[in-house]
Amino acid sequence: MNNDGTMIEMLIGGTAAFYLIIGLFFIRFWRSTHDRFFIFFAICFLLEAANRIMLGLFFDFREASPIYYIIRLVSYSFIIIAILDKNRRSKVEK
């Protein structure tokens, strides 16, 4: 493997680690507030971490494979759900 492949794998690993750390922070915030907004964001970032780990492990599949985009679609859907849920709950509380 050349240096370009090693660099790409390192960047994928770093990105996965950051997604995992961010997901764990959102879990910590959820545990202290019990606000569903944080758990939806935690799920999103943990799915993204798993997506990057899969990309790193199965590097020959490349990022253009549809499975990675399906996982991202599900992941980003959790952000939309979190925002809609938060707005709906704030209207009900008024």
HUWORA-V421324 format. One record per residue. OMEGA is omega in radians with two decimals (999 if undefined). BURIAL is b if it has 9 or more other C-alpha atoms within 8 Angstrom, else e. D_FIRST is the distance of its C-alpha to the first C-alpha in whole Angstrom. Layout:
((OMEGA;BURIAL;D_FIRST) (OMEGA;BURIAL;D_FIRST))
This chain:
((3.14;e;0) (-3.10;e;4) (3.13;e;7) (3.11;e;8) (3.12;e;6) (3.14;b;7) (3.13;e;10) (3.11;e;11) (3.11;b;11) (3.12;e;13) (3.09;e;16) (3.11;b;16) (3.10;b;17) (3.11;e;19) (3.12;b;21) (3.14;b;21) (3.12;b;23) (3.07;b;25) (3.13;b;26) (3.13;b;27) (3.12;e;29) (3.09;b;31) (3.12;b;32) (3.05;b;33) (3.12;b;35) (3.06;b;37) (3.11;b;37) (3.11;e;39) (3.12;b;41) (-3.13;b;42) (-3.13;e;43) (-3.09;e;46) (-3.04;e;47) (3.08;e;47) (-3.09;e;46) (3.11;e;44) (-3.10;b;43) (-3.13;b;40) (3.07;b;39) (3.11;b;38) (3.09;b;36) (3.11;b;35) (3.14;b;34) (-3.08;b;32) (3.08;b;30) (3.03;b;29) (3.09;b;28) (3.08;b;26) (3.11;b;24) (3.10;b;24) (3.13;b;23) (3.10;b;20) (3.08;b;19) (3.12;b;19) (3.12;b;17) (-3.11;b;14) (-3.11;e;15) (-3.00;e;15) (-3.10;e;12) (3.10;e;12) (-3.11;e;16) (-3.07;e;15) (-3.11;e;18) (3.13;e;20) (-3.08;e;21) (-3.10;e;25) (3.13;e;25) (3.12;b;23) (3.08;b;26) (3.11;e;29) (3.11;b;28) (3.10;b;28) (3.10;e;31) (-3.12;e;33) (-3.12;b;31) (3.05;b;33) (3.10;e;36) (3.08;b;37) (3.12;b;37) (3.11;e;40) (-3.14;b;41) (-3.12;b;42) (3.13;b;43) (3.13;e;46) (-3.14;b;47) (3.12;b;47) (3.13;e;49) (-3.13;e;51) (3.13;e;52) (3.07;e;53) (-3.14;e;56) (-3.10;e;57) (-3.11;e;58) (999;e;60))
